Protein backbone atom coordinates (compact mmCIF):
# COMPACT_ATOMS: atom_id res chain seq x y z
CA UNK A 1 0.00 0.00 0.00
CA UNK A 2 1.33 3.45 -0.88
CA UNK A 3 0.54 6.81 0.70
CA UNK A 4 1.61 10.30 -0.27
CA UNK A 5 2.89 12.62 2.44
CA UNK A 6 3.26 16.38 2.18
CA UNK A 7 6.60 17.38 3.75
CA UNK A 8 7.23 20.86 5.12
CA UNK A 9 10.38 22.45 6.50
CA UNK A 10 9.78 23.41 10.13
CA UNK A 11 10.52 27.01 11.15
CA UNK A 12 12.58 25.80 14.12
CA UNK A 13 14.53 23.36 11.94
CA UNK A 14 13.84 19.85 10.79
CA UNK A 15 10.69 18.77 9.01
CA UNK A 16 7.07 17.93 9.58
CA UNK A 17 4.74 15.94 7.37
CA UNK A 18 1.08 15.18 6.93
CA UNK A 19 -0.68 12.34 5.10
CA UNK A 20 -3.75 13.84 3.38
CA UNK A 21 -5.44 10.46 2.88
CA UNK A 22 -5.37 9.86 6.65
CA UNK A 23 -6.91 12.84 8.49
CA UNK A 24 -4.87 13.84 11.52
CA UNK A 25 -1.86 11.72 10.51
CA UNK A 26 0.95 14.19 11.18
CA UNK A 27 4.54 13.70 12.36
CA UNK A 28 7.90 15.46 12.53
CA UNK A 29 11.62 14.76 12.51
CA UNK A 30 14.87 16.62 13.06
CA UNK A 31 16.44 14.96 10.00
CA UNK A 32 15.06 13.59 6.73
CA UNK A 33 15.85 10.04 7.84
CA UNK A 34 14.08 10.51 11.17
CA UNK A 35 11.06 12.03 9.39
CA UNK A 36 10.82 9.07 6.99
CA UNK A 37 10.88 6.58 9.89
CA UNK A 38 8.31 8.65 11.80
CA UNK A 39 5.98 8.85 8.79
CA UNK A 40 5.99 5.07 8.52
CA UNK A 41 5.26 4.75 12.25
CA UNK A 42 2.49 7.37 12.07
CA UNK A 43 0.77 5.66 9.14
CA UNK A 44 0.99 2.24 10.79
CA UNK A 45 -0.38 3.60 14.05
CA UNK A 46 -3.19 5.50 12.32
CA UNK A 47 -4.27 2.37 10.43
CA UNK A 48 -4.13 0.19 13.57
CA UNK A 49 -6.34 2.60 15.52
CA UNK A 50 -8.78 2.98 12.62
CA UNK A 51 -8.96 -0.80 12.21
CA UNK A 52 -9.64 -1.39 15.92
CA UNK A 53 -12.24 1.35 16.28
CA UNK A 54 -14.56 0.10 13.54
CA UNK A 55 -17.47 -2.08 14.59
CA UNK A 56 -20.29 -3.52 12.54
CA UNK A 57 -23.99 -3.54 13.25
CA UNK A 58 -26.86 -5.61 11.95
CA UNK A 59 -26.16 -7.60 8.81
CA UNK A 60 -22.99 -5.65 8.04
CA UNK A 61 -19.89 -7.81 7.61
CA UNK A 62 -16.28 -6.88 8.14
CA UNK A 63 -13.80 -8.36 5.66
CA UNK A 64 -10.03 -7.96 5.65
CA UNK A 65 -8.34 -7.01 2.37
CA UNK A 66 -4.58 -7.18 1.80
CA UNK A 67 -3.05 -5.12 -1.00
Backbone torsions as a table, in degrees:
resi	resn	phi	psi	omega
1	UNK	NA	138.4	-179.1
2	UNK	-118.8	142.8	176.2
3	UNK	-130.7	148.2	174.2
4	UNK	-100.0	137.2	177.0
5	UNK	-119.9	141.7	175.6
6	UNK	-97.3	119.4	-176.1
7	UNK	-104.3	134.2	179.7
8	UNK	-123.1	147.0	170.6
9	UNK	-80.7	131.4	180.0
10	UNK	-80.3	143.4	-179.7
11	UNK	-60.1	-35.5	-177.9
12	UNK	-86.6	4.1	-178.2
13	UNK	107.3	158.1	-177.8
14	UNK	79.9	-157.7	-174.2
15	UNK	-139.8	160.1	167.9
16	UNK	-139.3	154.1	-175.8
17	UNK	-142.5	153.0	176.3
18	UNK	-132.0	149.1	179.5
19	UNK	-111.4	100.5	-174.4
20	UNK	-56.4	-32.2	-179.2
21	UNK	-71.2	-15.6	-177.9
22	UNK	-124.1	90.9	-175.9
23	UNK	-52.6	129.1	179.8
24	UNK	85.3	-0.1	179.6
25	UNK	-85.5	97.8	-175.8
26	UNK	-134.6	144.3	177.6
27	UNK	-151.4	176.2	179.9
28	UNK	-146.2	168.1	176.6
29	UNK	-162.5	147.1	179.0
30	UNK	-73.3	-29.6	178.6
31	UNK	-125.6	165.5	177.9
32	UNK	-60.2	-42.7	-178.8
33	UNK	-63.4	-43.0	178.6
34	UNK	-64.7	-41.4	178.5
35	UNK	-60.4	-45.3	-178.9
36	UNK	-61.4	-42.3	177.5
37	UNK	-65.2	-40.9	-179.2
38	UNK	-68.6	-34.2	177.0
39	UNK	-63.3	-45.0	179.3
40	UNK	-60.4	-45.0	178.1
41	UNK	-62.5	-42.2	-179.0
42	UNK	-63.8	-43.2	179.2
43	UNK	-64.7	-46.6	179.2
44	UNK	-59.3	-46.1	179.2
45	UNK	-63.5	-42.8	179.6
46	UNK	-59.7	-46.2	-178.4
47	UNK	-66.4	-38.3	178.3
48	UNK	-62.7	-45.5	179.4
49	UNK	-64.5	-44.6	179.9
50	UNK	-62.6	-38.8	-179.0
51	UNK	-68.2	-37.5	-178.9
52	UNK	-76.5	-29.2	-173.3
53	UNK	-85.1	-8.7	-179.0
54	UNK	-86.5	131.3	175.3
55	UNK	-128.6	155.2	179.8
56	UNK	-107.0	158.4	178.5
57	UNK	-136.0	149.1	176.6
58	UNK	65.8	-133.0	-177.0
59	UNK	-90.1	8.0	179.2
60	UNK	-68.6	139.3	178.2
61	UNK	-116.8	145.7	175.3
62	UNK	-104.9	127.1	177.0
63	UNK	-122.6	149.9	-179.5
64	UNK	-105.2	128.7	-178.0
65	UNK	-119.1	129.6	176.3
66	UNK	-108.2	132.3	178.4
67	UNK	-110.1	NA	NA
